[in-house]
Amino acid sequence: MQLRTSILGIESGGKPVIFLNKADADEIGVTASDRVVLKTRKHITAIVNIATKTLKKGHVGISEEVRLLIEPIPRTIDVEVSIFPKSLQFIRNKLEGKKLNYHEIHEIVSGVVSGALNESEISSFVTSLHIQGMDLDEATSLSRSMVETGKQLSLRNKVIVDKHSIGGVPGDKTTLLVVPIVAAAGLIIPKTSSRAITSAAGTADRAEVLMPVNITSNEMKKVIKNTNGCIVWGGALELAPADDIFVRTEYSLYIDPLLLPSIMSKKKAVGATHLVIDIPTGRGAKVKTISEADHLAKNLIELGRRLKIHTHCVLTYGEQPVGYTIGPALEAREALEVLMNESSVPDLIDKACNIAGAIFEMTGKRNGYSLAKGIIQSGRAEAKLREIIKMQGGNPAIKPRDIPVGDHTIRVKAKKDGSILWINNSAVVELARSAGAPKDKGAGIVFSKKIGDEVAKDDVIFTVHAEKSRKLGRAQGIIDEIQMVGIGKRADMMIHTVRDIPEIKKSFMLER
């Protein structure tokens, strides 16, 4: 059916969506959420929405996602019913507990990327993986399919290294140190990072305080050619695009069955040959025990072997924030101070040197930890970060004091003498977000005391920063409601008494 094209200027959340008048939809034989094929220069599958009053009969309204796919925009478009996707049968098979082969998984992933599968069908697939699980054969097929249905970065270097964190620990600005350390040693490290979904800052949010991170793949290659490394937002590069769609679905369902292929597909897409994965472990982290972490590491290493990525895993302490700051600007400032040797942040330095050191040793360098620490102390890491900042369009002369932070504050003080026994990571994230992070770059938290530190009554434990005073009211409400830190004697066994059914606020962090 030929319909006149109407550009609506409406974004549909990454999915190709069109709008039809109900009379036209009835004539074509489709209802809302059905699929149609748009026959232009190329055939595009789109999801149907019905507009009963706002769209004239004989017109097809196209979303921005469709407009970008079919430019230049034709005056009319031939709209026909789409054939039933084969991938739906494969999804049903998985729901019934059957193992899927590479061809079946590739068909599903292709349908996800092309728009042939709607949101409920993608949710069914993600749910089937959560309920039925997937073995390493299926994880390998998913990883490869996610790479093959997107763009790939061709750097043509013999050795390309990368690092990744499972996430879940606030304040983890380690990448801002590891990338320049590794690049300063002459290794190629094309770091793509995510923005925050549920955390107070993703690596892309932190890096954006210092430099633009929304760059094209060609611009990324130029940065790497000149500096050996980069820190960019992966969402702008269309690398393994199915992963971004899967993550949105996982987040809405509070499940995370695609963790392994999600990580490894992005690394394969940038051409990584050597990879170190940080697995924060402990209370407050995604992975609670060393046994669980070892099991996850085993699977990641085996999946890496199948994808021809030499993979090591580093288990790190995940029971409190990394460093003293949480929030994009505060974290960027702290990382810069450490690289400039102006601030001593022992846990951040130790973690960064262990991860960079593992990369060095797996690529043949000796005494990796000492080498990494020496690169910081010599100023070479700072110089390299400034090179990267300049090549990505930032100010290479930026100083920590140039980075603005929220000037509206709440200082939280100790109510008694003792030691810091524990910190509630999920509550810290919730508090930082209530203050405005990550959207307000200058919002966040600065800790004055951490686990093991002695405190006296009325000592400041942490300070909340906000760019807008009205957000402090929300932050104060959370401080009053949730216990952020535990203070007591080192021998104290009791944490607190539960006298009523508690309200459990589930913390779910999908940032990769």
C-alpha positions as CSV (number, residue, x, y, z in Angstrom):
1,M,0.0,0.0,0.0
2,Q,1.5,3.3,-1.1
3,L,1.3,6.0,1.7
4,R,2.4,9.6,1.7
5,T,5.4,10.2,4.0
6,S,4.9,12.4,7.1
7,I,8.0,13.2,9.3
8,L,6.8,13.4,12.9
9,G,10.0,14.5,14.7
10,I,9.3,11.8,17.3
11,E,12.0,9.6,18.8
12,S,11.0,6.0,19.5
13,G,13.7,4.9,21.9
14,G,16.0,3.4,19.3
15,K,13.4,1.2,17.6
16,P,12.2,1.8,14.0
17,V,8.5,2.8,14.6
18,I,5.9,4.1,12.2
19,F,2.4,5.5,12.8
20,L,-0.7,4.6,10.7
21,N,-4.2,5.9,10.6
22,K,-6.6,3.1,11.9
23,A,-8.4,2.9,8.5
24,D,-5.1,2.3,6.7
25,A,-3.9,-0.2,9.3
26,D,-7.2,-2.1,8.9
27,E,-6.8,-2.2,5.2
28,I,-3.2,-3.4,5.4
29,G,-4.2,-5.9,8.0
30,V,-2.1,-4.9,11.0
31,T,-2.7,-3.7,14.6
32,A,-0.6,-1.9,17.1
33,S,2.8,-3.6,17.7
34,D,2.6,-5.6,14.5
35,R,5.4,-5.5,12.0
36,V,5.4,-4.0,8.5
37,V,8.1,-3.8,5.8
38,L,8.9,-0.3,4.4
39,K,10.0,-0.7,0.8
40,T,12.3,2.1,-0.1
41,R,15.8,2.0,-1.4
42,K,16.2,-0.9,1.0
43,H,13.6,-2.9,2.9
44,I,13.2,-1.9,6.6
45,T,11.1,-3.7,9.2
46,A,9.3,-1.3,11.5
47,I,6.8,-1.6,14.4
48,V,3.3,-0.2,14.0
49,N,1.6,2.4,16.2
50,I,-1.9,3.4,15.5
51,A,-2.9,7.1,15.4
52,T,-6.7,7.5,15.2
53,K,-7.0,11.3,15.0
54,T,-3.6,12.9,14.6
55,L,-2.6,11.2,11.3
56,K,-4.6,11.6,8.1
57,K,-5.7,8.6,6.1
58,G,-3.3,7.8,3.3
59,H,-0.2,9.0,5.3
60,V,2.5,7.1,7.2
61,G,4.1,8.9,10.1
62,I,7.8,8.0,10.5
63,S,9.9,8.3,13.7
64,E,13.3,9.8,13.8
65,E,14.8,6.3,13.8
66,V,13.1,5.4,10.6
67,R,13.9,8.8,9.0
68,L,17.7,8.3,9.6
69,L,17.4,4.8,8.0
70,I,15.7,5.9,4.8
71,E,17.2,9.3,4.0
72,P,16.8,10.8,1.5
73,I,13.1,10.8,2.4
74,P,10.8,9.5,-0.4
75,R,7.5,11.3,-1.1
76,T,5.7,8.0,-0.7
77,I,6.5,4.6,0.9
78,D,5.1,1.2,0.1
79,V,4.0,-0.4,3.4
80,E,3.3,-4.1,3.5
81,V,2.7,-6.7,6.2
82,S,6.0,-8.3,7.4
83,I,6.3,-12.1,7.3
84,F,6.3,-13.9,10.6
85,P,10.0,-13.8,11.9
86,K,11.6,-17.2,12.2
87,S,13.3,-15.9,15.3
88,L,10.1,-16.1,17.2
89,Q,10.1,-19.9,17.0
90,F,13.6,-19.9,18.3
91,I,12.6,-17.7,21.2
92,R,9.8,-20.2,22.0
93,N,12.3,-23.0,21.9
94,K,14.5,-21.3,24.5
95,L,11.5,-20.6,26.7
96,E,10.8,-24.4,26.6
97,G,14.4,-25.1,27.7
98,K,15.9,-26.1,24.4
99,K,19.5,-25.2,23.6
100,L,19.9,-22.8,20.7
101,N,22.6,-23.1,18.0
102,Y,24.6,-20.3,16.4
103,H,22.2,-19.9,13.4
104,E,19.2,-19.6,15.7
105,I,20.9,-17.1,18.0
106,H,22.2,-15.0,15.1
107,E,18.6,-14.8,13.7
108,I,17.4,-13.5,17.0
109,V,20.1,-10.9,17.4
110,S,19.6,-9.8,13.8
111,G,15.9,-9.3,14.5
112,V,16.8,-7.3,17.6
113,V,19.1,-4.9,15.7
114,S,16.9,-4.6,12.6
115,G,13.7,-3.9,14.5
116,A,12.0,-7.1,13.3
117,L,11.4,-8.1,17.0
118,N,9.3,-5.8,19.2
119,E,9.9,-5.0,22.9
120,S,7.7,-7.8,24.3
121,E,9.5,-10.4,22.1
122,I,12.9,-9.2,23.1
123,S,11.8,-9.3,26.8
124,S,10.6,-12.9,26.2
125,F,14.1,-13.8,24.9
126,V,15.9,-12.1,27.8
127,T,13.5,-13.7,30.3
128,S,14.1,-17.2,28.7
129,L,17.9,-16.7,29.3
130,H,17.2,-15.7,32.9
131,I,15.0,-18.7,33.6
132,Q,16.6,-21.4,31.5
133,G,20.2,-20.1,31.7
134,M,22.7,-20.4,28.8
135,D,25.8,-22.5,28.5
136,L,29.1,-21.3,27.1
137,D,28.3,-22.5,23.6
138,E,25.2,-20.2,23.6
139,A,27.2,-17.3,25.2
140,T,29.8,-17.7,22.5
141,S,27.2,-17.6,19.7
142,L,25.6,-14.5,21.3
143,S,28.9,-12.7,21.6
144,R,29.8,-13.4,18.0
145,S,26.3,-12.5,16.7
146,M,26.3,-9.2,18.7
147,V,29.7,-8.3,17.1
148,E,28.7,-9.3,13.5
149,T,25.4,-7.3,13.6
150,G,27.3,-4.0,14.3
151,K,30.3,-2.1,13.3
152,Q,33.8,-3.2,14.2
153,L,36.9,-1.2,14.9
154,S,39.8,-2.2,12.7
155,L,43.0,-1.0,14.2
156,R,45.3,-3.6,12.6
157,N,47.7,-3.6,15.6
158,K,49.1,-7.0,16.6
159,V,48.4,-6.4,20.3
160,I,45.3,-4.4,21.5
161,V,44.6,-4.4,25.2
162,D,41.5,-3.5,27.1
163,K,40.1,-3.5,30.7
164,H,36.6,-3.8,32.0
165,S,34.9,-3.7,35.4
166,I,31.8,-5.7,36.3
167,G,30.8,-2.6,38.2
168,G,28.5,-2.1,41.2
169,V,31.0,-0.2,43.4
170,P,30.5,3.6,43.6
171,G,33.4,6.0,42.9
172,D,35.3,3.6,40.6
173,K,37.2,6.1,38.5
174,T,40.0,3.5,37.9
175,T,39.7,3.7,34.1
176,L,40.8,7.4,34.2
177,L,44.1,6.1,35.6
178,V,44.6,2.8,33.9
179,V,44.1,4.1,30.3
180,P,46.9,6.7,30.5
181,I,49.2,4.4,32.4
182,V,48.9,1.7,29.8
183,A,49.1,4.0,26.9
184,A,52.1,5.7,28.3
185,A,53.9,2.3,28.3
186,G,53.3,2.0,24.5
187,L,50.3,-0.3,24.5
188,I,47.2,0.3,22.4
189,I,44.1,0.6,24.6
190,P,40.8,1.7,22.8
191,K,38.6,2.1,25.9
192,T,34.8,2.4,25.2
193,S,32.7,3.1,28.2
194,S,29.1,3.4,29.3
195,R,27.1,6.2,30.8
196,A,25.3,5.7,34.2
197,I,22.0,3.9,34.2
198,T,21.5,3.4,37.9
199,S,24.9,4.4,39.3
200,A,26.1,7.9,40.3
201,A,28.5,8.0,37.4
202,G,29.6,5.9,34.5
203,T,33.1,6.1,33.1
204,A,31.8,8.1,30.1
205,D,30.2,10.6,32.5
206,R,33.5,11.0,34.5
207,A,35.6,11.4,31.3
208,E,33.2,13.9,29.8
209,V,34.1,16.3,32.6
210,L,37.6,16.4,31.1
211,M,36.9,16.0,27.3
212,P,34.2,15.2,24.7
213,V,33.4,11.5,24.6
214,N,30.8,11.4,21.9
215,I,33.1,10.9,18.9
216,T,32.9,8.8,15.7
217,S,34.9,5.7,15.1
218,N,37.2,7.6,12.6
219,E,37.8,10.2,15.2
220,M,38.5,7.5,17.8
221,K,41.1,5.9,15.4
222,K,42.8,9.3,15.0
223,V,43.0,9.7,18.8
224,I,44.5,6.2,19.2
225,K,47.0,6.7,16.4
226,N,48.4,9.8,18.1
227,T,48.2,8.8,21.8
228,N,47.8,4.9,21.9
229,G,44.5,5.3,23.9
230,C,41.2,6.9,24.3
231,I,38.2,7.0,26.7
232,V,35.0,7.4,24.7
233,W,31.3,6.7,25.0
234,G,30.5,3.3,23.3
235,G,26.9,4.3,22.5
236,A,28.0,6.7,19.8
237,L,30.0,4.0,17.9
238,E,27.4,1.3,17.0
239,L,29.6,-1.4,18.3
240,A,27.6,-4.5,19.2
241,P,24.3,-2.4,19.1
242,A,22.2,-5.4,20.2
243,D,23.8,-5.1,23.6
244,D,22.4,-1.6,24.3
245,I,18.9,-2.9,23.5
246,F,19.4,-6.0,25.7
247,V,20.6,-3.8,28.6
248,R,17.5,-1.6,28.4
249,T,15.4,-4.7,28.6
250,E,17.4,-6.3,31.5
251,Y,17.2,-3.0,33.4
252,S,13.4,-2.9,33.2
253,L,13.1,-6.5,34.4
254,Y,15.8,-6.3,37.1
255,I,17.7,-9.2,35.7
256,D,21.2,-9.6,34.1
257,P,21.5,-12.9,32.1
258,L,23.6,-11.5,29.3
259,L,26.5,-10.3,31.4
260,L,29.1,-12.4,29.8
261,P,28.3,-11.9,26.1
262,S,27.6,-8.2,26.8
263,I,31.1,-7.7,28.1
264,M,32.9,-9.9,25.6
265,S,31.1,-8.7,22.5
266,K,32.1,-5.1,23.1
267,K,35.7,-6.1,23.6
268,K,35.7,-8.3,20.5
269,A,34.2,-5.4,18.5
270,V,37.2,-3.1,19.3
271,G,39.6,-5.9,18.3
272,A,41.0,-6.6,21.8
273,T,43.6,-9.4,21.9
274,H,44.3,-9.1,25.7
275,L,41.7,-8.2,28.3
276,V,41.8,-7.7,32.1
277,I,38.4,-7.9,33.8
278,D,37.9,-6.3,37.3
279,I,35.5,-8.2,39.5
280,P,34.7,-6.2,42.6
281,T,33.8,-8.7,45.4
282,G,32.1,-8.4,48.8
283,R,29.1,-6.9,50.5
284,G,27.6,-4.1,48.5
285,A,29.2,-5.4,45.2
286,K,27.4,-7.4,42.5
287,V,29.5,-10.4,43.3
288,K,29.3,-11.2,47.1
289,T,31.8,-14.0,47.6
290,I,35.2,-15.0,46.4
291,S,33.7,-18.4,45.3
292,E,31.1,-16.7,43.1
293,A,33.8,-14.4,41.7
294,D,36.1,-17.3,40.9
295,H,33.2,-19.1,39.1
296,L,32.5,-15.9,37.1
297,A,36.2,-15.5,36.3
298,K,36.4,-19.1,35.0
299,N,33.5,-18.5,32.6
300,L,34.9,-15.2,31.4
301,I,38.3,-16.7,30.7
302,E,36.9,-19.6,28.8
303,L,34.6,-17.3,26.8
304,G,37.6,-15.1,26.0
305,R,39.5,-18.2,24.8
306,R,36.7,-19.1,22.4
307,L,36.7,-15.6,21.0
308,K,40.5,-15.5,20.8
309,I,40.8,-12.8,23.5
310,H,43.5,-13.6,26.1
311,T,41.6,-12.8,29.3
312,H,42.7,-12.5,33.0
313,C,40.4,-11.5,35.9
314,V,41.4,-9.5,38.9
315,L,39.2,-9.8,42.0
316,T,39.1,-6.5,43.9
317,Y,37.7,-5.3,47.2
318,G,34.2,-4.1,46.7
319,E,32.8,-3.3,50.2
320,Q,33.2,0.5,50.0
321,P,33.6,3.2,47.4
322,V,36.8,3.5,45.5
323,G,38.7,6.6,46.6
324,Y,36.9,9.4,48.5
325,T,34.6,10.8,45.9
326,I,31.3,9.8,44.1
327,G,29.9,11.8,41.2
328,P,31.3,12.8,37.8
329,A,33.1,16.0,38.5
330,L,34.3,15.0,42.0
331,E,35.7,11.7,40.6
332,A,37.4,13.4,37.6
333,R,39.0,15.9,39.9
334,E,40.2,13.2,42.3
335,A,41.7,11.1,39.4
336,L,43.5,14.2,38.0
337,E,44.9,15.0,41.4
338,V,46.3,11.4,41.8
339,L,47.9,11.5,38.3
340,M,49.4,14.9,39.2
341,N,50.8,13.4,42.4
342,E,48.9,16.1,44.3
343,S,46.8,13.7,46.3
344,S,47.4,10.3,47.9
345,V,44.4,8.0,47.5
346,P,45.8,4.6,48.5
347,D,43.0,2.3,47.4
348,L,42.5,4.0,44.1
349,I,46.2,3.9,43.3
350,D,46.5,0.3,44.4
351,K,43.6,-0.8,42.3
352,A,44.7,1.1,39.2
353,C,48.2,-0.3,39.5
354,N,47.0,-3.8,40.0
355,I,44.8,-3.7,36.9
356,A,47.4,-1.9,34.7
357,G,50.1,-4.3,36.1
358,A,48.0,-7.3,35.1
359,I,47.8,-5.9,31.6
360,F,51.5,-5.4,31.5
361,E,52.4,-8.9,32.7
362,M,50.0,-10.6,30.3
363,T,51.6,-8.8,27.4
364,G,55.1,-9.8,28.5
365,K,56.3,-7.0,30.7
366,R,57.7,-7.8,34.1
367,N,57.0,-6.3,37.6
368,G,53.7,-4.9,36.3
369,Y,52.5,-3.3,39.5
370,S,55.8,-1.4,40.0
371,L,55.9,-0.4,36.4
372,A,52.4,1.1,36.6
373,K,53.2,2.9,39.9
374,G,56.4,4.3,38.4
375,I,54.5,5.7,35.4
376,I,52.2,7.6,37.8
377,Q,55.1,8.9,40.0
378,S,57.1,10.0,37.0
379,G,54.3,12.1,35.6
380,R,54.1,10.1,32.4
381,A,50.5,9.0,33.1
382,E,49.4,12.6,33.6
383,A,51.1,13.7,30.4
384,K,49.5,10.9,28.5
385,L,46.0,11.8,29.8
386,R,46.5,15.4,28.8
387,E,47.5,14.2,25.3
388,I,44.2,12.2,25.1
389,I,42.2,15.1,26.4
390,K,43.7,17.4,23.7
391,M,43.1,14.9,20.9
392,Q,39.5,14.4,22.0
393,G,38.8,18.1,22.0
394,G,39.2,19.0,25.7
395,N,41.5,21.5,27.5
396,P,44.9,19.8,28.0
397,A,45.9,22.3,30.6
398,I,42.9,21.7,32.9
399,K,43.6,21.8,36.6
400,P,41.6,20.1,39.4
401,R,40.5,23.5,40.7
402,D,39.1,24.3,37.2
403,I,36.5,21.5,37.6
404,P,33.3,23.0,39.2
405,V,31.5,21.0,41.8
406,G,28.2,21.7,43.5
407,D,28.4,24.4,46.2
408,H,25.3,23.5,48.1
409,T,26.4,21.0,50.8
410,I,25.3,18.8,53.7
411,R,27.9,17.6,56.1
412,V,27.1,14.4,57.8
413,K,28.8,13.9,61.2
414,A,29.5,11.0,63.5
415,K,27.0,10.5,66.3
416,K,29.4,8.7,68.5
417,D,33.1,7.7,68.9
418,G,34.4,4.5,67.3
419,S,35.6,3.2,63.9
420,I,33.9,3.0,60.5
421,L,32.9,-0.7,60.4
422,W,30.9,-0.7,57.1
423,I,29.6,1.5,54.3
424,N,26.2,0.9,52.6
425,N,27.3,1.1,48.9
426,S,23.8,1.0,47.4
427,A,22.6,3.7,49.8
428,V,25.6,5.9,48.8
429,V,24.6,5.6,45.2
430,E,21.0,6.5,46.0
431,L,22.1,9.5,48.0
432,A,24.5,10.8,45.2
433,R,21.7,10.4,42.6
434,S,19.2,12.2,44.9
435,A,21.7,15.1,45.0
436,G,21.6,15.3,41.1
437,A,24.4,12.9,39.9
438,P,25.1,12.0,37.2
439,K,23.0,14.5,35.2
440,D,24.3,17.3,37.4
441,K,28.0,16.7,36.9
442,G,29.0,18.6,40.0
443,A,26.7,16.7,42.4
444,G,28.0,13.8,44.5
445,I,29.6,12.9,47.8
446,V,33.1,13.4,49.3
447,F,34.1,10.9,52.1
448,S,36.3,12.1,54.9
449,K,36.4,8.7,56.6
450,K,36.3,5.2,55.3
451,I,36.3,1.6,56.7
452,G,38.8,1.2,59.5
453,D,39.2,4.9,60.2
454,E,38.8,6.1,63.8
455,V,36.2,8.8,64.4
456,A,35.2,11.0,67.3
457,K,31.7,12.3,67.9
458,D,30.9,15.2,65.5
459,D,33.7,14.4,63.1
460,V,32.5,14.8,59.5
461,I,32.1,11.4,57.8
462,F,31.1,12.7,54.4
463,T,29.8,15.8,52.6
464,V,27.0,15.8,50.0
465,H,27.4,18.3,47.1
466,A,24.5,19.5,44.9
467,E,24.3,22.1,42.2
468,K,20.7,23.0,43.1
469,S,19.7,23.7,46.7
470,R,16.2,22.1,46.2
471,K,17.9,18.7,45.7
472,L,19.5,18.8,49.2
473,G,16.0,18.3,50.7
474,R,15.7,15.0,48.8
475,A,19.3,14.1,49.9
476,Q,18.5,14.9,53.6
477,G,15.5,12.7,53.5
478,I,17.6,9.7,52.4
479,I,20.2,10.5,55.1
480,D,17.5,10.5,57.7
481,E,15.9,7.3,56.4
482,I,18.9,5.0,55.6
483,Q,21.9,4.3,57.7
484,M,24.9,5.1,55.4
485,V,27.7,3.9,57.6
486,G,28.2,1.8,60.6
487,I,30.2,3.2,63.5
488,G,31.3,1.1,66.5
489,K,34.1,-0.7,68.3
490,R,36.0,-3.2,66.2
491,A,34.7,-6.1,68.3
492,D,31.0,-5.1,68.0
493,M,29.0,-7.9,66.5
494,M,25.6,-6.4,66.1
495,I,24.8,-4.2,63.1
496,H,21.2,-3.2,63.9
497,T,17.9,-4.7,65.1
498,V,15.0,-5.1,62.7
499,R,11.7,-4.7,64.5
500,D,9.3,-4.5,61.6
501,I,9.1,-5.7,58.0
502,P,11.8,-3.6,56.2
503,E,11.3,-2.0,52.8
504,I,13.9,-3.5,50.6
505,K,15.2,-1.2,47.9
506,K,16.9,-3.3,45.3
507,S,20.1,-1.9,43.9
508,F,20.6,-3.1,40.3
509,M,23.6,-1.8,38.3
510,L,23.9,-2.7,34.7
511,E,26.7,-0.3,33.6
512,R,29.3,-2.3,31.8
